[in-house]
Amino acid sequence: MSLSTLLGVSSPGTIQRLLIVDDEEALAKVMERTLRSRGFESDVAFTAAGARSLFEATDYALALLDVRLPDESGYGLLEELRARRPDTAVVMISGVDDPELGRAAIEHGAYAYMVKPVGATQLYLTVVNNLQRRSLELEHRKTLRHMEGILDERADQMRRAIELQAGMLPVSPLKEDGFELAAHFTAAKEISGDFYDWYRQDGGRLVLTALRGSVGIPELDVGVKRASDVMTAALEVNHAYVTAFHAVFEPATGELNYVDAGHGHARLLRGAAGQETLPMRSAPIGIFPDSLFAVGTVTLNPGDTLVVFSDGLLDLRPDLATKDVPLPYEARRAGTAQELVDILAQGSKSRDLFDDVTVLALKRL
């Protein structure tokens, strides 16, 4: 192994310079000559002030620093050197064999602590080993900076993806003759999956769905089955499944036809006091390849509200996992659908979520 390999340098033109700081002039010059004979070039200072003027002008690879200097403590100079030249490796030298002094040196950022007298071989090996350690640390820092750059870039990409996803959701609330529709969505991760959507059909019916693939199919069960067939292959490969709530609402009559494909989190508020669960449920999409999806029907009377929410809301309100538990009083008494969903999702923006929090409310006026 070559000397340049040991020192972590790539060519003779990039040999790293050393700094020797010791108030014993004769010892400092001996160390300088010893290291020069081994291929190192060094600058020598006998005081802290002299050392300071040198390292302010030169970026040293390694400094040999005496603990006791005539004008100030070597420990103070060590801290300053580490702060101003963090890439410089520092080895402290002392005439006192004191473990406490050695520990203090390491705690203040020194790479090593040597006790005088220092032999030529010990000096050489100490310099070589600590230069190699410095080289590894610099490479490690470079790798960390590179990884941080990748993470920052990924975070920026994910931020743009979040904005894109949010822009695809319909604007809430939607208030038209006979009904009000509102939703709240808070993502738990960068890219999320508990979405909602709505649109009007010809004839004025309102479709509530996350299955745009069912657009134009009048029969709800056929539409969900069509979407299921599209997703089945990908779900089988990933051993996954999808839950969905797909419904069509007729504002004129209040009739709501729906398919609950394994979703299960829906409540029908009858005025401000009553509450029902929707009776008809089917298996999630992707559980069974030949699943059929049953269609249920309920009627919303004026003042009634359908509330549908994702599993993530249970992290905020665990009591709602029990289907017979009524929604909170303030939510049931909310004046608008938007106010209702905001009350239920309160706190989702300020918490670390395990799952997306999605709440949708359809109120017949």
N, C-alpha and C positions, 0 to 999 in steps of 0.2 A: 504494500500500500504506500502511495506516495505521500510526501508531506502536504502537498496541496489538497489531497483527498482528506487527510486528517483535519486540516484547517477549514474544510468546507469552501475552498476557493476553486474557481474554475480555470484560472490561468495565472502565470507569474505576475502579470500586470495588475492583478486585483488582490495581491497579498495584503492582508489586513494589518494595520498599524496598532502598536500597543502603547500604553501609557504607564510609566512607573512613577509612583509618588511615595517618597520616603525621606525623612529628615536626616537620615544617615547617608551623607553624600557618597562615601566610599562604597557602602552596600548597594546603593542605587546604581552606581556605575558598574559594579561587578555584575549585577543582574542584567543590566543593559548589554554588556559585552557577552555574557553567557548566552543570552537569547539571540544576539546577532550571529554568534557562531552556529546557532541552530537554524538560521534562516529568517529570523524575525527582526523587523525594524521597530525601534522604540523611541519615544520621547521621554525625557526625565524632568521631574519637578521635585523640589525639596520642601515646598510649602503648599498649603491649601490654595493660597492666592495664585501661585504659579501654576498649579494644576488647573485651576478654574480658567485661567486665560488660555491654556492649551485646549481643554475640551470644549470651550466655547468656539474655537476656531476649527477644530478637527473632530471628525466622527470616528472615535477609536473602537476597535473591535473588542478589546479587553483592557482593563485597568487593574494594575497591582497597587493597592492602596493601603498605606500604613494606618494603623488605628490611631496612633498618637502623632500629631503634627504640631509644629511650634506655634502656629497662629490660630488653630481651631481643631476641634475633634474630627477624626477621620469618619466617624459615624454621620456627622452632619454633612460632610462633603459627599458621603455615600448616598444619602437621601437626595441631595441636590443633583448628583450625577445621574441617579436612576430616574429622576423626574425630567431632567432636561435631555438626557441621552438614554432613553429606555432600551435601546438595542445594544448598549455597551455592557458586556459581561464584567463583573467586578469581583476580584479576589482580595479579601482583606488579609493584611499581614500584621502580626503583633509579636513583640518580644516577651509577652506574658502568656504562658500556657494555662489559660483560664477557660473552662467550658462555658461559663456564663457569657464571656465576651464573644466566644464563637457563636453561641446561640443567638445573641443580640445581632451579630453581623448577618446571619442567615435571615433573621426576622426582618431586618432592614433592607433585604433584597440582594445581599451578596450571594454569589454562586458558591464560594468556598472560603475557608479560614485557615491560614497557615501560620505556624509559629517559627520565629527565627531561632537559630540560624537555618537558612533554607539552602539545601544542597542543590547542585547544578541539575542532577537528574530529577529531583523532586520538583524543582522550578519548571523544568522543561515539560514534564508530564502533566503538571497542574495546568500550565498554559494550553497545551494541546487538548487535554480532556475538556476543559471549559470552553475553548473555542469550538470544539465539536458539539458540545451541548448547546452553545449559542446558535450554531448553524441549524441544529435540529429544531430549536425553539422558533427561530425565524421562519423556517419552512412551515412549521405548524401554524404560526400566525398567518402566513400567506395563504395556507389552505383554508383556515377559518374565514379569512376575508373573502376568499373565493366562494366558499359555501354561503356566507352571509349575503353576498351579491346574488347568488342563485336564489336564495330564499326571498330576498327583497323583490327580485324579478317575478318569482312565482306569486308572491303576495299581491303584487300589482296586477298580474294577470287574473288572479282570483277576484280581486276587487272589481275589475272590469266585468268579469263574468257575473258577479253578484248584481252589478248595476244592470247588466243585460237581462238577467232573469227577472229582476224587479220590474223592469220596463215592459216585460211581456205580460204581467198581471193586469187585469182590468182595474180601472180607477174606482176607488171606493170613497163614498157610497154612491149607489145608483138609486135614484128616487123617481118613480114615474107614477102614472095614474094607477092607484090601487095597491101599490106595494113599495117597500123600501128594502134594498139589498146592500149589505155592508160586509167587509172582511178585514181581518188583521193577519199579518204574516211577519214572523220573526224567524230568521234562519239560525240554526244551531251551528252549522258548519259553513265553509266557504261556498260550496255548491250544495244546493238543497233539493229536496224531493217532495215535500208535502205542499203541493200547489193547489190553487183553486182557479176556476175560470167560470165565466158566464157570458151568454149572448142571447139575443132574441131570434126566434124562428119566424118564418112567415106565418102570419095569423096572430102574432103578438105573444105567443107562448115564450116563457123564459126557461132557458136550459142552464142548469147548474152542473158543472162537470169539470174534470181534469182530463177527459178523454176526447180530445178534438177529432180523433179518428172515427168517432161515431156521428159526426156531423152529417146531416141529410138522411139519417136512418130513422124513420118514425117510431119503430118498435124499440123500446128501451133495452129489452133483453137481447135483441139481435145486435144492437149497437155495441153493447158491452162485450158480447161474444165475439164480434168482429175485432174489437180492440184487443181482446184476449188472445185471439189467434195470431195477431201481429206480434205480440210480445212473448208468446209461449217459448219459442226457440231460445231467445236470449235469456229468459228467466231460468229455463232448464239448465243451460250451460253454467250459469252463475249460482245455481241452487237458491234461487230467490223467488219472492212472490210480491205482488202489489195489491194493496187494498184501495178501494175507490167507492165514492158515493156519487151516483149519477141520477139526476132528477130533472123532470120537466114540470113547470108550474104554469097553471092557467090563471092569470090575474082576474079574469072576469068572474070565475066561479070559485076560485080558491082551491081547486083540485090540484094535488101534487102526486104525480106518479114517480116512483123512485126504484133504483136498484142499489142495495147495500152489499157490495162485494167485499165482505170481511172487514168493513170499516168499524161499524158498531157504535160510534160516538155521535149520536144524533139525539136531540131532545126536541119535543114539540111543546112549547109553552102555550097553554090555553089561558089567554088573558094574562093577568098578573099573578094568579094564584095556582092554577092547575099546571100539571106537567105530565107528559106521556113519553114513552119510548116508542120507536117505530118497530112494529112486530116482525116485518119480513126481512130476512137476512140470507145471504148466500156465501159461498166459500170465496176466499181471496183469489184473485187472478193469478194463475200459475201453480196453484196447489194441485189441482186435478186437471188433466188435459181435456177431459170431456165434460167439464162443469157446465151446468145450466144456471142461468141467473134469473131468479124470481123477481117479479115486479110487484111492488106494494103500492097501495093507494091510501092517501089520507086527504082530508079537507081542512084547509086553514080558514077559520072564520075571521071576520074583521077583528083586529087586535091580537090575533095569534101570531106566534113567531116560531119558525124552524131554526134551530141552532145546531150546526155541525162543526165538530172540532177534531183536531189531530191528537195522537198520543202524547205529543209534547206538552199539551196543556195540563196533563196529569202530573207533570213534574212541578208545575206551579200550584195546582189544586188537586192533590191526591184523592180527596174525598169524592171527586167526580168519577173515579173508577167504579164506584158503586152506582149502578144505574138508577136506583130508586132515590138517591140523594138529590134534592132539588138544587137548581142553580142558585147562586148567592142572591140574597134578597135585593141588593142594590142593582144586580144585573136584570132580575125579573121586573124591577120597577123602572128600568131605563126608558127614557122618553123616545129614543131612536134606536135603530138597528146598529148604527155606528157606535153610539154610546155603550150599547150592550157588549159588543165585541171588544171594545177598548177596556171595559171593566174586567172582563174575563181574562184578557191577556195582560193585565197590569203587572208590571215587574219583569216581563220577558226581555225587555231591552237592556236591563241592567244585570242580568244573571248569566252565568255560564250554563248553557243549555245542552242537554244530551240529545234532544230531538227538536225538530222544528215545531214552532207554536203557530198553528193556523186555526183561525176561528172565523166562521161564516154565519151570518144571520139573515134570514128572509122574513120580513114582517109584512103581514097583510094589513093594509090601512082601512 
